[in-house]
Amino acid sequence: MITIRRGTERGHAQHGWLNSYHTFSFADYYDPAHMGFRHLRVINEDRVQPGAGFPSHSHRDMEIISYVLEGALEHRDSLGNGSVIRPGDVQRMSAGTGITHSEYNHSKSDVVHFLQIWILPARAGLAPGYEQQHFPAAERQGRLRMVAAPDGRDGTVTVHQDMTLFAALLRSADRVVHELQPGRHAWLQVARGAVSLNAIALTAGDGAAASAEARLTLGADSDCEILLFDLA
């Protein structure tokens, strides 16, 4: 069974410095029909104006992944980490017992466009942690490149949940297949472009939940960028 979550139906917040779309309930957007999927709790598509950002704030017991589509995102946290996240980078922050961080647009002239993803951890009370890896476009072109996994295999960032995240850059007419093992579920998020999932047409901002599907066939209808979550 595949259930579609259209990008046009997402929650929306426009704060001037921030333009944000919420796939699932978040902040002032409450939608009891869309509280998450499996362990996936938040997918926010954010565009932050030059020089603006999120001042220091705290999180607990959440795995947070940032994936930049355009521009550069500057990160600082209470563990002493400071970095700039650019396209191709995947950042994982484990909030655990508590962490404070800030996120700002690193540029004074260009908007930063990114996805922030929250995943419920396998257990509460983990030690806070941070990790960032770069995945060149060549590694994601025309294939599903694993970028996050529970055991950090194949150079991925380590996420503390039974979930694997893949990223792909597909050109028009490219086709990739993902096999779902029995009892597994998937969420597809279309970041850019257009793609068909088992012949269902999706465009940028759309998401799709898949359960009891053994095979997911993804065909690019235009150049596109996608994220695929394989979930328990």
C-alpha positions in Angstrom: 0.0 0.0 0.0 1.3 3.4 -0.9 -0.1 6.6 0.6 0.7 10.0 -0.9 1.4 13.1 1.1 1.2 16.0 -1.4 3.6 18.9 -0.9 0.7 21.3 -1.5 -1.1 19.9 1.5 1.8 20.3 4.0 1.7 22.8 6.9 3.3 26.2 6.1 4.9 28.9 8.1 6.1 32.2 6.7 8.2 34.2 9.1 9.9 36.6 6.7 13.4 35.3 7.4 12.1 31.7 7.3 9.8 30.0 4.8 9.0 26.5 6.1 6.9 23.6 4.9 6.0 20.8 7.4 5.3 17.3 6.1 4.2 16.3 9.7 2.8 18.2 12.6 5.4 20.7 13.9 5.3 23.8 16.1 2.1 25.8 15.5 1.0 23.4 12.7 -1.0 20.6 14.3 -2.5 17.8 12.2 -3.5 14.7 14.0 -3.7 12.8 10.7 0.0 13.5 10.0 2.0 13.0 13.2 4.8 11.1 11.5 5.4 7.7 9.9 7.0 4.8 11.9 10.0 6.4 13.7 10.1 9.3 11.3 8.7 12.3 13.1 9.6 15.5 11.2 10.5 16.5 7.7 10.7 20.3 7.4 11.7 21.9 4.1 13.2 25.3 5.1 14.4 28.3 3.2 16.3 30.8 5.4 17.2 34.3 4.2 20.8 35.5 4.1 22.4 36.1 7.5 19.3 34.8 9.4 18.7 31.6 11.3 17.7 29.7 14.4 19.4 31.1 17.5 20.5 28.7 20.3 17.8 26.3 21.4 17.7 22.9 23.0 16.6 19.4 22.1 16.3 16.1 23.9 15.9 12.4 22.8 15.8 13.0 19.0 18.0 12.1 16.1 18.2 15.1 13.8 19.5 15.0 10.2 20.2 18.1 8.1 20.4 17.8 4.3 21.3 20.9 2.4 19.9 21.3 -1.2 21.2 24.8 -2.0 23.4 27.3 -0.1 25.3 26.7 3.1 24.1 26.2 6.7 26.3 27.1 9.7 26.0 24.9 12.8 27.3 25.4 16.3 26.4 23.4 19.4 27.1 22.9 23.1 29.4 20.0 22.4 31.8 22.5 20.9 31.1 21.5 17.2 31.1 24.2 14.6 30.7 23.4 10.9 29.2 24.6 7.6 26.9 22.1 5.8 26.7 22.3 2.0 25.0 20.2 -0.7 26.3 16.7 -0.5 26.8 16.8 3.3 24.7 14.9 5.7 24.8 16.0 9.3 23.5 13.9 12.2 23.0 15.3 15.7 21.9 13.1 18.5 20.2 15.2 21.1 20.1 12.4 23.7 20.1 13.7 27.3 20.2 17.3 26.0 22.0 19.5 23.5 21.8 23.2 22.6 22.6 24.3 19.0 22.1 27.1 16.6 21.7 27.1 12.8 22.3 30.1 10.6 22.5 30.8 6.9 26.2 31.0 6.3 25.8 33.4 3.4 25.1 37.1 3.5 23.7 37.1 0.0 22.1 33.7 -0.9 19.1 31.8 0.6 19.9 28.4 2.2 17.4 25.6 1.3 17.5 22.5 3.3 15.6 19.6 4.8 15.6 19.0 8.5 14.6 15.5 9.6 13.8 14.2 13.1 13.8 10.5 13.9 12.8 9.0 17.2 15.8 7.2 18.7 15.7 3.5 19.7 15.9 4.5 23.4 15.9 7.6 25.5 18.9 8.9 27.4 21.6 8.5 24.8 24.8 10.5 25.1 24.6 13.6 22.8 26.6 13.3 19.6 27.4 14.9 16.3 28.6 13.6 12.9 28.9 15.0 9.4 29.9 13.2 6.2 30.1 14.3 2.6 28.7 12.3 -0.3 29.9 13.5 -3.7 27.3 13.9 -6.4 29.0 11.2 -8.4 28.2 8.7 -5.6 24.5 9.6 -5.6 24.0 10.0 -9.4 21.7 7.4 -10.9 21.7 5.2 -7.7 20.4 5.1 -4.2 23.4 5.9 -2.1 23.1 4.9 1.6 23.9 8.0 3.7 22.7 7.0 7.2 22.5 3.6 8.9 22.3 2.2 12.4 25.9 0.8 12.2 27.5 3.6 10.2 28.5 1.2 7.4 29.8 2.2 4.1 30.9 5.6 5.3 27.4 6.6 6.4 26.5 8.7 9.4 25.3 6.6 12.4 21.7 7.0 13.4 20.4 5.4 16.6 17.4 3.7 15.2 16.5 0.8 12.9 16.4 3.0 9.8 18.4 3.4 6.7 18.4 6.5 4.6 19.3 6.7 0.9 19.9 9.7 -1.3 19.8 9.8 -5.1 20.3 12.2 -7.9 18.4 11.0 -11.0 18.4 12.3 -14.5 15.3 12.2 -16.6 14.4 8.5 -17.6 16.8 7.1 -14.9 15.2 4.1 -13.0 16.2 2.6 -9.7 14.7 -0.2 -7.6 14.6 -0.7 -3.9 13.6 -4.1 -2.4 11.7 -3.9 0.9 12.2 -6.9 3.2 9.1 -8.4 4.9 7.9 -6.2 7.7 9.8 -3.1 6.5 8.3 0.2 5.5 9.5 3.1 3.4 9.1 6.8 3.1 10.0 8.6 -0.1 10.6 12.4 0.0 11.0 14.2 -3.3 13.3 17.1 -2.7 13.5 18.4 -6.3 12.1 17.5 -9.7 9.6 14.8 -10.5 9.7 11.0 -10.1 7.2 8.1 -10.3 7.0 5.6 -7.5 5.5 2.4 -8.7 3.9 4.4 -11.6 2.5 7.1 -9.2 3.6 10.5 -10.2 5.3 12.7 -7.6 6.8 16.2 -7.7 9.0 18.3 -5.4 7.6 18.5 -1.9 5.6 15.3 -2.2 6.1 12.4 0.1 4.9 8.8 0.0 4.5 6.1 2.7 4.9 2.5 1.5 3.9 -0.6 3.6 3.4 -4.2 2.5 5.3 -3.4 -0.8 8.1 -5.8 -1.7 9.5 -3.7 -4.5 9.7 0.1 -5.0 10.4 1.2 -8.6 11.5 4.8 -9.0 11.5 6.4 -12.4 12.7 9.9 -12.9 10.2 12.0 -14.9 12.7 14.9 -14.9 16.1 15.6 -13.2 15.4 15.1 -9.5 16.8 14.6 -6.0 15.1 12.2 -3.6 15.5 10.7 -0.1 14.3 7.2 0.7 13.9 6.0 4.2 13.8 2.2 4.9 12.1 1.9 8.3 11.2 -0.9 10.8 
